[in-house]
Amino acid sequence: SQVVVHKGSPRGVHFRRAGPREKVYFKPDEVRACVVTCGGLCPGINTVIREIVCGLNYMYGVDDILGIVGGYRGFYSKNTVKLTPKVVNDIHKRGGTSLLTSRGGHDTIKIVDSIQDRGINQVYIIGGDGTQKGAALIHEEVEKRGMKVAVAGIPKTIDNDIAVIDKSFGFDTAVEEAQRAINAAHVEVECVENGVGVVKLMGRYSGFIAMHATLASRDVDCCLIPESPFYLEGQGGLFQFIESRMKENGHVVIVIAEGAGQEFVAQSIHDVNQKDASGNRLLLDVGLWLSHKIKVWSTSFISFIAIDIDPTYMIRAIPSNASDNIYCTLLAQSAVHGAMAGYTGFTVGPVNGKHAYIPIARVTETQNTVRLTDRMWARLLSSTNQPSFLNSCDDILLQQERVDRDTVDMIHKMKITST
């Protein structure tokens, strides 16, 4: 497709369009490819593995494909498995990853030594933010040694928080599966007097799953995400909202992303600033904390029955749905076409609806978060009619490092105009 740049207009950022090329860098019989999966589980990983293997074999006639078992440390601590279209034929019907996974274990020198010793010249790395940073380091070391190796990343995060690309694979499936948990909570609270259902969904730093699941559900009264500070007590707080909604409907359903309200939980329990092997902050259980807070608060006048539902691992472990299966296929084929054409140090994904090759560093620079000034969050607030918690003191905004500057400015302007 043509890129048209009008004279005098800003050029913007452009990426190469993904897809097959007229000239291929690698000869099929000289290719030795490998596939590795790292980090947490996500619907669709097996589909990506399958389509990389089938794409290499069917489209280019590549027969020598290895599966690295158990994440990055599998390069130097475990045996590989041979991958053929027959071996991977049915894996897309199962959740998880057929190659096993792990967090951490990234030792650039050992990994590149293994790539060199095994004669691998195409490396396909499926993983999230930390994994892609590791892929960038592998690419740099490969270049430093002058090795003719293509390094291709397929970005994976169920939270949809990878920058630049429109959407991450597994996200649609996660939102769809989250509906089951929300529906279960709704049924439970409808069948008791003064029932409050708290559903905790994935979203360490960003609330995309919680936001989209809430919009899709129509049964949710309030959605709490990491990007939007909230408070419990006082005018405009969550407790006041629960009380008024309870008088209207006799029950309340709250969806909360796992990363929301972490500073409150830390104050209540103990401040644990630990990280997992991937470098992610270990989160305290905000769903359990919120249910407990609601129970304690409600006993002073009307006793509420608080039900806490955490479907996190059930959502992560399921196979991908139809739309994600198609999307995973496109990602895998894009990666194969790029590597065969001789591109390296790239990741794949749709940008403004067009699949493109993106330098790995671009997708690891920042994390994608819900912008509170965007229309989608405004649509959610209109749909649920929940409080926006803007009356809280500025201290709460300062505690929330993830709230972008534009949003804070907008909040102050709204306060000024309302006084």
C-alpha positions in Angstrom: 0.0 0.0 0.0 1.1 3.6 -0.7 2.1 6.0 2.0 1.1 9.5 1.0 2.8 12.4 2.8 1.4 15.9 2.1 3.9 18.7 1.8 4.2 20.8 4.9 2.3 18.2 7.1 4.1 16.4 9.9 5.4 13.1 8.7 4.6 11.0 11.8 5.9 7.6 12.6 5.6 4.8 10.0 6.4 1.1 10.2 6.9 -1.4 7.5 3.8 -3.3 6.4 3.9 -7.0 7.4 3.5 -9.7 4.8 5.4 -11.8 2.3 8.3 -10.3 0.4 9.4 -10.8 -3.2 12.9 -11.6 -2.2 13.6 -14.1 0.6 16.9 -13.9 2.6 17.0 -17.5 3.9 17.1 -20.6 1.8 14.5 -23.0 3.3 16.8 -26.0 3.6 19.3 -23.8 5.5 16.9 -22.6 8.1 16.9 -24.0 11.6 14.2 -22.1 13.6 13.2 -22.2 17.2 10.2 -21.1 19.2 10.1 -20.2 22.9 7.2 -19.1 25.2 7.9 -17.1 28.3 6.0 -15.4 31.2 2.4 -16.0 32.3 -0.2 -17.9 30.4 -2.6 -16.3 27.9 -5.3 -17.7 25.6 -3.9 -18.3 22.1 -0.2 -19.1 22.8 -0.6 -22.6 21.3 -2.3 -21.2 18.2 0.7 -18.9 17.7 3.1 -21.9 18.1 1.1 -24.0 15.7 0.9 -21.3 13.0 4.6 -20.5 13.2 5.4 -24.1 12.6 2.8 -24.6 9.9 3.6 -21.2 8.3 7.4 -22.1 8.0 6.6 -25.6 6.7 3.7 -24.9 4.3 4.6 -21.5 3.0 8.4 -21.9 2.8 9.2 -25.6 3.0 11.2 -25.3 6.3 11.5 -28.7 8.1 14.0 -28.0 10.9 12.0 -26.3 13.7 12.9 -26.7 17.4 10.7 -26.0 20.4 12.6 -24.6 23.4 11.1 -26.1 26.5 10.3 -24.0 29.6 11.0 -20.4 28.7 14.3 -18.6 28.4 16.2 -21.0 30.7 15.2 -23.8 28.4 17.8 -22.6 25.9 20.6 -23.7 28.3 19.1 -26.1 30.8 16.7 -28.4 28.9 16.5 -30.4 25.8 14.6 -29.1 22.8 11.7 -30.9 21.0 11.3 -31.2 17.3 8.2 -29.4 16.0 6.4 -30.5 12.9 2.9 -29.7 11.6 1.8 -33.2 12.8 3.2 -32.6 16.3 1.4 -29.2 16.7 -1.8 -30.2 14.8 -4.2 -30.1 17.7 -2.5 -27.9 20.2 -4.6 -24.8 19.4 -7.6 -26.6 21.0 -5.9 -26.6 24.4 -5.1 -23.8 26.8 -1.7 -22.9 28.1 1.5 -23.6 26.1 2.6 -27.0 24.8 6.3 -25.8 25.2 5.9 -25.0 28.9 6.9 -21.6 30.3 8.7 -19.9 33.1 9.5 -16.4 34.4 13.0 -15.0 34.6 15.9 -17.2 33.7 17.1 -14.7 31.1 20.9 -15.0 30.6 21.7 -13.3 27.3 25.2 -14.8 26.9 24.1 -18.3 27.7 21.1 -18.0 25.4 23.1 -16.7 22.5 25.8 -19.3 23.1 23.0 -22.0 22.8 21.7 -20.4 19.6 25.2 -20.4 18.2 26.0 -24.0 19.3 22.7 -25.4 17.9 23.1 -23.6 14.6 19.8 -21.8 15.0 19.2 -18.9 12.6 15.6 -17.9 13.3 14.3 -17.3 16.8 10.6 -16.7 17.5 10.0 -15.3 21.0 6.4 -15.3 22.4 6.1 -13.2 25.6 5.2 -10.0 27.3 7.0 -6.8 28.2 9.9 -8.4 30.1 10.2 -11.1 27.5 10.4 -8.6 24.6 13.1 -6.6 26.5 15.0 -9.9 26.7 14.4 -10.4 23.0 16.0 -7.0 22.3 19.1 -8.0 24.3 19.4 -11.3 22.4 19.1 -9.3 19.1 21.9 -6.9 20.3 24.2 -9.8 21.3 23.6 -11.6 18.0 24.5 -8.5 16.1 27.6 -7.9 18.2 28.8 -11.4 17.3 28.0 -10.9 13.6 25.7 -13.9 13.5 23.1 -14.1 10.7 20.2 -14.8 13.0 16.7 -13.3 12.7 15.1 -12.5 16.0 11.3 -12.1 15.9 9.0 -11.2 18.8 5.3 -12.0 19.1 4.0 -9.7 21.9 1.8 -11.4 24.5 -0.1 -9.9 27.4 -3.6 -10.7 28.5 -3.9 -7.2 30.0 -3.7 -5.5 26.5 -1.0 -3.1 27.9 1.6 -3.4 25.2 2.3 0.0 23.6 2.0 0.8 19.8 -0.1 -2.2 18.7 -3.9 -1.9 18.6 -4.6 -5.0 20.7 -2.8 -8.0 22.2 -3.9 -11.6 21.5 -6.0 -13.4 24.1 -7.7 -10.1 25.1 -11.0 -10.8 23.4 -11.1 -14.3 24.9 -10.3 -12.9 28.4 -13.1 -10.4 28.2 -15.6 -13.1 26.9 -14.6 -15.5 29.7 -14.8 -12.7 32.3 -18.5 -12.5 31.5 -19.0 -15.9 33.2 -17.6 -14.6 36.5 -19.6 -11.4 36.3 -22.8 -13.4 35.5 -22.1 -15.8 38.4 -21.7 -12.8 40.8 -24.9 -11.2 39.5 -26.9 -14.4 40.0 -25.5 -14.8 43.6 -26.3 -11.3 44.7 -29.7 -11.3 43.1 -30.6 -14.4 45.2 -29.8 -12.9 48.6 -30.9 -9.8 50.5 -28.4 -6.9 50.2 -25.9 -8.9 48.2 -22.6 -7.2 47.0 -20.6 -9.2 44.4 -16.9 -8.3 43.9 -15.3 -9.7 40.8 -11.5 -9.3 40.5 -10.2 -9.4 37.0 -6.7 -9.2 35.5 -5.1 -5.8 35.0 -1.8 -5.2 36.9 -1.2 -1.7 35.6 -4.1 -1.2 33.2 -7.8 -1.8 33.4 -8.7 -2.8 29.8 -10.2 -6.2 30.6 -12.2 -4.8 33.5 -13.4 -1.8 31.4 -14.4 -3.9 28.3 -16.0 -6.7 30.5 -18.0 -4.1 32.3 -19.2 -2.5 29.0 -20.1 -5.9 27.6 -21.8 -7.2 30.7 -24.6 -4.7 31.5 -24.8 -6.3 35.0 -22.0 -4.3 36.6 -22.7 -1.3 38.9 -19.2 0.0 39.3 -15.8 -0.7 37.6 -12.5 0.1 39.5 -9.2 0.3 37.5 -5.6 1.2 38.4 -5.7 4.3 36.3 -8.6 5.9 38.1 -8.1 6.6 41.8 -11.1 5.8 44.1 -11.9 6.2 47.8 -14.3 4.4 50.1 -15.7 6.8 52.7 -17.2 10.2 52.5 -19.2 12.2 50.0 -18.9 10.7 46.5 -17.1 7.6 47.8 -17.7 4.0 47.0 -19.6 3.2 50.2 -22.1 6.0 49.5 -22.6 4.7 46.0 -23.1 1.1 47.2 -25.7 2.3 49.7 -27.7 4.3 47.1 -27.5 1.5 44.5 -28.6 -1.0 47.1 -31.7 1.1 47.8 -32.5 1.1 44.1 -31.9 -2.5 43.1 -31.3 -4.5 46.3 -27.9 -5.8 45.1 -24.6 -4.4 43.7 -21.9 -5.9 41.4 -18.5 -4.4 41.4 -15.7 -5.3 39.0 -12.2 -4.4 40.1 -8.9 -4.8 38.3 -6.2 -6.6 40.3 -3.9 -3.5 40.3 -6.5 -1.0 41.5 -6.4 0.3 45.0 -3.1 -1.4 45.9 -1.9 1.6 48.0 -5.0 1.2 50.3 -4.5 -2.6 50.6 -0.8 -2.1 51.5 -1.8 0.4 54.2 -4.3 -2.1 55.6 -2.2 -5.2 55.6 1.6 -4.5 55.2 3.5 -2.8 52.5 5.1 -5.6 50.4 7.1 -4.1 47.6 8.3 -7.5 46.2 8.5 -8.5 42.5 8.2 -11.8 40.7 10.9 -13.3 38.5 9.6 -11.3 35.5 10.1 -8.0 37.4 6.3 -7.5 37.9 5.2 -6.1 41.2 3.6 -8.8 43.4 0.0 -7.6 44.1 -2.0 -7.9 47.3 -5.5 -9.4 47.0 -7.6 -6.3 46.4 -10.8 -8.3 45.8 -10.6 -10.0 49.2 -9.6 -6.6 50.8 -12.6 -4.8 49.3 -15.1 -7.5 50.3 -13.8 -7.4 53.9 -14.0 -3.6 53.9 -17.6 -3.7 52.7 -18.6 -6.3 55.3 -17.0 -4.2 58.1 -18.6 -1.0 57.0 -22.1 -2.4 56.4 -22.5 -4.1 59.8 -22.9 -0.6 61.4 -26.4 -0.2 59.8 -27.5 -3.0 57.4 -25.7 -6.2 57.0 -24.6 -6.8 53.4 -23.6 -10.2 52.1 -20.3 -9.7 50.2 -19.3 -12.3 47.7 -15.7 -12.3 46.3 -15.0 -14.0 42.9 -11.5 -14.3 41.4 -11.6 -16.1 38.0 -8.0 -15.0 37.1 -6.4 -18.3 36.4 -9.5 -19.8 34.9 -9.5 -17.0 32.3 -5.7 -17.3 31.5 -5.9 -21.0 31.0 -8.6 -21.4 28.4 -8.1 -21.9 24.7 -8.6 -18.8 22.5 -12.0 -18.0 20.9 -12.6 -17.7 17.1 -11.5 -14.0 16.7 -8.3 -14.6 18.7 -7.5 -17.7 16.8 -7.7 -15.7 13.5 -5.6 -12.9 15.1 -3.0 -15.4 16.4 -2.7 -16.9 12.9 -2.1 -13.4 11.4 0.6 -12.6 14.0 2.4 -15.9 13.4 2.3 -15.6 9.6 3.6 -12.0 9.8 6.5 -13.1 12.0 7.4 -15.9 9.6 7.3 -13.7 6.5 9.5 -11.1 8.3 12.1 -13.5 9.5 12.3 -15.3 6.1 12.8 -11.9 4.4 15.8 -11.3 6.7 14.3 -8.7 9.1 15.4 -9.0 12.7 14.9 -7.3 16.1 11.3 -6.7 15.3 7.9 -7.5 16.8 4.6 -7.9 15.0 1.1 -6.5 15.5 -1.6 -4.3 14.0 -1.1 -0.5 14.0 -4.2 1.4 13.1 -5.7 -1.7 11.7 -2.7 -2.7 9.5 -0.3 -5.4 10.5 3.3 -4.1 10.7 6.9 -4.8 11.7 7.8 -2.7 14.7 11.3 -2.4 16.3 11.2 -4.3 19.6 12.4 -1.3 21.5 9.3 0.7 20.5 6.9 -1.7 22.2 8.9 -1.9 25.4 9.3 1.9 25.9 6.0 2.4 27.7 3.0 0.5 28.8 -0.4 1.0 27.4 -3.0 2.2 29.9 -6.6 3.3 29.9 -6.8 7.1 29.3 -9.4 8.6 31.5 -9.9 11.4 29.0 -10.8 9.0 26.2 -14.3 8.2 25.0 -14.3 4.6 26.1 -14.0 5.4 29.8 -16.6 8.1 29.4 -18.9 5.5 27.8 -18.3 3.2 30.8 -19.2 6.0 33.3 -22.4 6.7 31.3 -23.2 3.0 31.1 -22.8 2.2 34.9 -23.6 5.7 36.2 -20.9 5.2 38.8 -19.1 8.0 40.6 -15.9 9.3 39.0 -14.4 9.9 42.4 -13.2 13.4 41.4 -14.1 15.0 44.8 -11.3 13.2 46.6 -8.4 15.2 47.9 -5.3 15.8 45.7 -3.3 13.5 47.9 -5.1 10.5 46.3 -4.2 11.7 42.9 -0.6 12.1 43.8 -0.5 8.6 45.2 -1.6 7.3 41.9 1.5 7.5 39.7 -0.3 5.9 36.8 -2.7 8.7 36.3 -1.5 10.7 33.3 -0.8 14.4 33.5 -3.6 15.3 31.2 -6.2 13.7 33.4 -4.9 15.5 36.5 -5.1 18.8 34.7 -8.6 18.0 33.5 -9.7 17.2 37.1 -8.3 20.5 38.4 -10.1 22.4 35.6 -13.3 20.7 36.4 -12.9 21.6 40.1 -12.3 25.2 39.3 -15.3 25.5 37.0 -17.6 23.7 39.5 -16.7 26.1 42.4 
